[in-house]
Amino acid sequence: MTDTRQWPAVALLGTTQTLAWASAYYLPALLAAPIARDIGVSVPTVFAAFSVSLVVSAALGPYAGRRIDRFGGRPVLAATNLVFAAGLALLALVQGPWGLFGAWLLLGVGMGSGLYEAAFAALVRLYGSRARNAITGITLIGGFASTVGWPLTIWLEHAWGWRGACLGWAALHIVLGLPLNLLLPVAPASLGAPAPVAVPTAAGAGASTAASEPAVAPPPRSTAVLLAFAFAVTGFISTAMAAHLPRLLQSSGTTLATAVAVGALVGPAQVAARLLEFGVLRRLHPLLSARLATALHPVGAVALALFGGPAAAVFAVLHGAGNGMLTIAKGTLPLALFGPQGYGQRQGMLLVPARVAAAAAPWLFGLCLDRLGAGAVAVSGALGALAFISLLALHAPGAAPLRARPA
């Protein structure tokens, strides 16, 4: 059963993660054009600055995870609200390309230490190996970041311009995100202490931590290599689809209106898959649900390649469902394979290739579309199949590595 003492922290982190994703990662989709027009650069230049921020976030991920391992999530995540606010304020003031890249560099610092990976590490720091349901919980809430964030960004931009929208998001980090992150439970002094430590939650209840959990025997080094490869490939696919899905569907025979409508199915499919993970798949080892998740995009790619436009909705739903489950797997699978000790730094290192791949994905997959058209789906499908094969080569530690787990 889910430990109800975790839910105050889940609610706090779910809210602050929604704010972080909406105000940074999802911002260029709507503001790139007005920013480019106003400061005299091309739209690709704005996205290039965004890609640089993703590279910065990749470099900082292990460091942020190590700080969370040592001090807990509350001080690190609260500090990122200040960084996000500063980066957004600087973005609102830019007059040219140098300022644009400088603002996104600062926002990359915030993303490297303030998005899902940091939140997952904060939960593992508090709840140890029992953090799986809490990780799923914050992704359920944060899955609505674009649903909430894009309309709010449009409203702010229409009311006060793109600079006012950036300042509005900066203000939300100060008046909403910072106080909520400061309400997170205090982590114990260190993992591996001789007895569990009870800490106050935002609702005043005690929350058990990972302090008394024994270390897990480390799996072979190849496990980390295969896992990092799978995360990198699926991260590439996810970002490529986020940037180019409507164009890919049009190349496969749909109209623009149909491509946009079909693309809108991705979000609900992600949330539905996360609900499935929370309700059913949590009884299975995370490696099984990760394998299922990586298989869905290749299956959808085959359908789209064979049937074209009529299979567009099937492709979007399968891709969205797999992507939604993989977001959770990035938090739960390293925990299951390596244990809670040193989780933050280890997870940050595992995801460095994924973040670099995500930064390169819009450009590289765009080249594939330019040269291959609808055939580009074969590239993403083949990559997804490789990720699935890499997870098939993994096994969980212990005599019965894939046994079902109690809810």
LUMFIFI-970041 format. One record per residue: residue in one letter; x, y, z of N, C-alpha, C in turn. Coordinates in steps of 0.05 Angstrom, whole numbers, plus 5000, padded with zeros to 4 digits. Example, Ala and Ser with C-alpha at 12.3 -4.5 7.8 and 13.67 -1.06 7.14 Angstrom:
REM LUMFIFI-970041
a526448865156524649105156526449345156;s525749555142527349795143525850015157;
//
This chain:
REM LUMFIFI-970041
m501749765000500050005000501850255000;t500750474989502150724988502250845016;d504550935024504951065050503851355048;t501651405062500251665060501951885071;r504051825087505752035098507452155076;q507652025053509252135031507752345015;w505152345017503552514999503952815002;p504352915026504953205028507353285011;a509453125013511853184997511253154968;v509752944960508952904932507453144922;a505553244937503953474928505653724925;l507553764944509254004942511053974918;l512353754914514253714892512753714865;g510353594864508853594840508153874830;t507454044850506854324843509254474833;t511554454848513854594841515154494815;q514854234810515754124784514154224761;t511554244765509854364744510754644737;l511354804758512355074754515055074739;a516854904748519554894736519454824706;w518054614700517854524672516354724655;a514254834665512655024649514155284643;s515855374662517155634659519855614646;a520855374640523455354628523355164603;y523054914607523154714585521054774564;y518654844573516454884553516155174544;l517955344553517655624546518355684516;p520455574505521155654477519055584457;a517455374462515455294442513555524435;l513055704454511155924450512556194447;l514856224460516056494460518456524442;a519256304429521656324411521156524389;a518856514376518256694354518256984362;p516657064383516757344391519457444401;i520957264415523657344424525357394400;a525357214381527057244357526357504342;r523857554339522957794324523758044338;d523658044365524158294380527058354382;i528758154385531658214389533258184364;g531958114341533358114316535057864310;v534157634319535557384313533557194300;s534556964290532756764278531556584300;v529256464294528056274312529956044318;p531455924298533355714305535455804325;t536156064325538156164344537056144372;v534456204376533256184402533355894411;f532655704393532755424400535655324405;a537555454391540355384396541155454425;a540255684434540755774461539455574481;f537055484474535655294491537255024492;s538254944469539854694468542354724485;v543654954485545955004502545154964531;s542755064538541955034566541554744574;l540754574555540454284561543254154565;v545254244550547954144554548954224582;v548454474590549254564616547854394638;s545254344634543854174653544953894655;a545853784632547153524633549653524649;a551253734646553853744660553353774690;l551253924698550853974726549253764741;g547953574726546253374738547653214760;p550053094755551352944776552053104800;y552953354796553653534819551153584836;a548953654823546453714838545553464853;g545753224840545052974854546752924878;r549352984876551152944898550453134921;r549653374915548853564937546253474950;i544453354935542053254946542653004964;d544452834954545252604971546352704998;r547752924998549053015022547153185040;f545653365028544053555043541053525041;g540153345023537253315019536253504998;g533753464990532653614967531853894974;r531053954999529854215005531754444998;p534254455008535854685002536654714972;v537054484959537854494931535554584914;l533154474918530854554901529954834907;a530154924932529455204938531355394925;a533955324924535855494910535255514880;t534255294868533655304840531455504834;n529655544852527555744847528756024844;l530856084859532256334856533756344830;v534956124822536356114796534456144773;f532256004774530156024753529156314751;a528656434774527656714774529656904762;a532256864769534357044758534557004728;g534556744719534856694691532556804675;l530056784685527756884671527757194671;a528657314693528857614693530957704673;l533257564672535257634653534257604624;l532757384619531657344593529757574585;a528257674604526357894599527858154591;l530458174598531958414593533758394569;v533958164555535958134534535358314510;q537458404497537258574474538558454449;g539958234452541358114430542257834436;p543657704418544357424421546057354445;w547957534452549657474475547957454501;g546157644505544457634528542657394527;l541657324503539957094500541356834510;f543856794500545256554508545956564538;g546556804548547256824577544856754594;a542456844586540056784602539456484601;w539756354578539256074576541355904590;l543856004591545855864607544955854636;l543956084646543056084674540655914678;l538855914659536555734661537355444660;g539555384645540555114644541555024672;v542755204687543555144714541055064731;g538955214728536455154742535354884734;m535354824708534254564698535954334707;g538654374708540454164716540154084744;s538954254761538754194789535854224800;g533954264782531254314791528954174777;l529653994758527453844745527053564757;y525753384742524953134754527252984768;e529552974755531752814767532352904795;a532453164799532953264826530653204845;a528253224835525953154852525952864859;f526652684840526752404846528952354867;a531252484864533352444884532452534912;a530952754913529952854938528152654952;l526452524936524652324947526152074956;v528051984941529651754949531251824974;r532152064976533652155000531852135025;l529252175021527352175044526351895049;y525651745028524051495031525551245022;g527951275012529551045004528150874983;s528250604986527250424966524250434964;r522850564983519950594982519050844967;a520750964952520051214939518751174912;r518350924903517350884876514551014871;n512750974890510051084886510151394888;a511851504904512151794906513251904880;i515151764868516251854842514051864821;t512451644821510151644802508251874807;g507751924833505852134840506652414830;i509252484832509952754823509952764792;t510452544778510252554749507252574740;l505452464756502552494750501852794751;i502752934771502153214773503753374753;g506353324751507953474733507353424703;g505953204697505153144670503353354658;f502153524675500453734665501854004662;a504553994662506054244660505454394634;s505354254612504754394587501754474586;t500054294597497254354597496554614612;v497954654634497654894650499355124640;g501855054634503855254628503355394601;w502755254580502455384554500155584554;p497755514564495655724565496455964582;l497855924604498556144621500756314607;t502556184593504556344578503256504556;i501356394542499956534521498456774533;w497156734556495656954569497557174578;l499757104590501757304599502957454575;e503557304554504757434530502757624517;h500257544516498257724504497757974521;a497957934547497358154566499758344568;w502158244570504458404576506858364557;g506458214536508758154518510457934529;w512357844512513957614520515757684544;r516657934545518358014568516658004594;g514258104593512458084616511857804624;a511657624604511157344610513457224625;c515957284617518257184631518357294659;l517757544663517757664690515557544707;g513257474695511157354710511957074720;w513256924703514156654712516356684733;a518056884730520156934751518856994778;a516757154777515357224802514056974815;l512956794798511756554809513856374823;h516256374813518356224827518856334855;i518656594858519256714884516856694903;v514456744893512156754911510856484915;l511256294897510056024899512055804902;g513855784883515755564883517655554907;l518755784913520655794936519355724962;p517055844970515855754995515055464996;l514055354973513255074973515654884977;n517854944963520254774966521354794994;l521055025007522055055034520354905054;l517954815046516254655063516854355062;l518654285044519353995041520553895068;p520153635073521353515097524453545097;v525553565121528453575124529653295123;a531653265106532852995103534652935127;p535152685133536952605155539752685148;a541552655167544352745164545752595141;s545352325140546652175119545351905116;l545651785092544751515088546551325102;g545451095110547050895123547250935153;a545751105166545651135194544550885207;p545150835233544350585245541350545249;a539850755250537050735255535450925238;p532850865232531251045216530951315230;v530651515215530251785226527551885218;a525951985236523352105230523752405226;v522552505204522752785198520052905194;p519553155200516953275197516253325168;t513853255159512953315133511553585133;a510753675109509353925107506753925123;a505553685126503053665141503553595170;g506053575178506653535206506953245214;a506653065195506952775201509752695198;g510552475211513252375208513652225182;a515952245171516552105146519051935150;s518951675146521251515149523151555125;t525651505129527651565109529151315102;a531151345085532851125076535151085095;a535251215117537651225134538550955143;s536650765148537450515159537650295138;e537350355113537450145093540250055087;p540649795085543349695079544049755050;a546649765045547549805018546949565001;v546349614975545749404956548349334942;a548849064939551248984925551249094897;p553349224888553249364862553149154839;p551449204819551349034796553849084778;p554248924758556548964740556549244727;r558849344720559049604708557449614682;s557249394668555649394643552749474648;t551749424672549049504678548649804675;a550549954686550450244683550750334654;v552450204639552850274611550350224595;l549149994599546649924584544350114592;l544150174617542050344626542450634616;a544850734617545351004606544751014576;f545450794562544850784533541850794528;a540350634543537450624539536250904545;f537151034566536051294573536851504552;a539251474541540151674520538451644495;v538051394487536451344462533551434465;t532351364488529551444492529351744497;g531351864509531352154511531552294484;f533152184466533352294439530552274425;i529352044427526752004414524652194425;s524552214451522552384464522852674455;t525252784455525653054447525153094417;a526052904401525652914373522652924366;m521052764379518152764375516853024385;a517853124407516753374418517153604398;a519453594384520053814365518853774338;h518553524329517953474301515553294296;l513953214316511753034312509853134291;p508853374292506953464271508053444243;r510653514239511853494213512253204204;l512953034223513152744216510452634207;l508352704221505752604214504852704187;q505452964182504753074155506352924133;s508852864138510352714119509252434114;s507752334133506552064131503752074119;g502852314112500352324097498052464111;t498452584134496252734147496353024139;t494053164143494053454140495153584165;l495753844163496753984186494753974209;a492254024203490154024224490053744238;t490153534222490053264234492553214250;a494853304240497353254254497353394282;v496253634283496153774308494153634327;a491853554316489953414333491053154343;v492353004326493552754335495752794355;g497353004350499453064369498453124397;a496053234399494853294425494253044441;l494252804428493752554442496152464459;v498452574453500852484467500652544497;g499852784504499652854533497752674549;p495252644540493452464554494552174555;a495852084534496951814534499151794555;q500751994559502851994579501651964607;v499652134613498352124639496951854644;a495551754623494251494626496251274632;a498551284619500551074624501751094652;r502051344662503051374689500951274709;l498351314703496351204721496450894720;l496950784697497250494695499650394712;e501850544710504150474727503550484756;f502050694764501350724792499350514802;g497550434784495450254793496049954790;v497549884768497949604761500849534760;l502449684745505149604739506949634764;r506149784784507849814808508149544822;r506449354816506749084828508948924814;l509949024792512148884778514749024783;h516948884777519549004779519749234758;p520949464766521149684747522449614720;l524149414719525349334694523349234674;l521249094684519148994666517549224654;s516849424670515249644660517049814641;a519649834647521449984629521649844602;r521849584602521949444576519349484560;l517149474574514549524560514549804549;a515449994564515450274555517150314530;t519550194530521350234507520250094482;a518649884486517549734463515349884448;l513950074462511650194451512250374427;h514350534429514950714406515650554381;p517450344382517950184358515450054346;v513649964363511149844353509550054338;g509350294350507850504336509250594310;a511950594310513450664286512850474263;v512750214270512150014249509350064238;a507450114255504750174246504650414227;l506050624235506050874219507450824192;a509650674193511150614168509450444149;l507950254159506350074143503850204132;f502450354149499750454142499550754138;g501650904144501651184139499651334157;g498451544145496651724160494551584176;p493151374166491051244182492051134209;a494651084211495750984236496951204254;a496551454246497851674261496951684290;a494351644295493451654323494551424339;v494751184327495950954341498851014349;f500351134330503151204335503351404358;a501651614357501851824378501151714405;v499151544407498351434433500551244444;l501551074427503650884436506151034444;h506951234428509351394435508851534461;g506551664464505951814489505951634513;a504651394511504551214533507351124541;g508951044522511750964528513351184541;n513051424530514551654541513651714570;g511151694575510151744602511251544622;m511351294615512451084632515451104636;l516851194614519751214616520551444635;t518951654637519551864656519751744684;i517951564691518051444717520351244719;a520851094697523050904698525751024703;k526151274693528651414698529151464728;g526951464743527251494772527351234787;t525551044778525250804794527250584787;l528050574761529850354754532650374766;p533950604766536450624780536250564810;l533950634822533550574850533350274854;a531950134837531649844840534249694834;l535849794815538249644808540649704826;f540849954836543150044851542650104880;g540050134888539450194915539450494920;p538750584944538450874950541051014957;q543150864965545650994973546951124949;g547551384951548751534929547051564905;y544351544908542551544886542651794869;g542752024882542652274867544952314848;q547352274857549752304840549652084818;r549051834825549051624805547051674784;q544651754792542551804772543352044754;g544552244766545452474750547452384729;m549252204736551252114717550051934695;l548151764703546751594684545251764663;l544351994670542652154652544252364637;v546852394642548452574626548252514596;p548652264587548252214558545452274548;a543452224565540752284556540252574552;r541352744569540953034566542453144542;v544853034537546353124513544953034488;a543952784488542352684465539852854460;a538552934482536153094479536853374467;a539153474475539953734464540453724434;a541553494424542153464396539753374380;a537653264392535453134378533953304359;p533153554366531653714347533153754320;w535753814322537353854298537753604282;l538653384295539253134281536753014269;f534553004284532152884272530953064251;g531353324254530553504232531953444206;l534553374208536053294184534953034172;c534252854190533052604180530452654165;l528752834176526252894162526853034135;d528853204134529453344109530253144088;r531752934095532852754076531052504071;l529652414092528152164089525152204089;g524152434097521252474098519952284118;a517852154109516451964126518251734135;g520351684120522251464127523751524153;a523651774162525051834187523951674211;v521451584209520251434231521751164234;a522951064212524550824214526950864231;v528051104231530451164247529651164277;s527551304284526751314312525851034321;g524450884303523650614311525950434316;a527950444299530350284302531850354328;l532050604334533350694358531850584383;g529150604381527550504403527950204407;a528150054385528649764386531349704400;l533349874394535949834407535749884437;a534250084445533850134473532449894487;f530449784473529049544484531049314487;i532749264467534649044468536549094491;s537449334495539349394517538049334544;l535449384547534149314572533649014575;l533348874553533148584554535748464565;a537948594559540548494569541048544598;l539348704610539648764639538248554655;h539148524680537648354699537948484726;a535948464742535948574769537748404787;p539048524807540648364826538948174842;g540047954851538547764868537847514853;a536947314867536347054855533947054838;a531947224845529447244829529147524820;p530647604799530947884792528348024783;l526447884772524148014761521547924774;r521847854799519447774814517548014818;a515047954821513048164825513548284853;r512948534856513248674882510548734894;p510348734920507748794932507149094929;a504549154927503749434924504149574949;
//
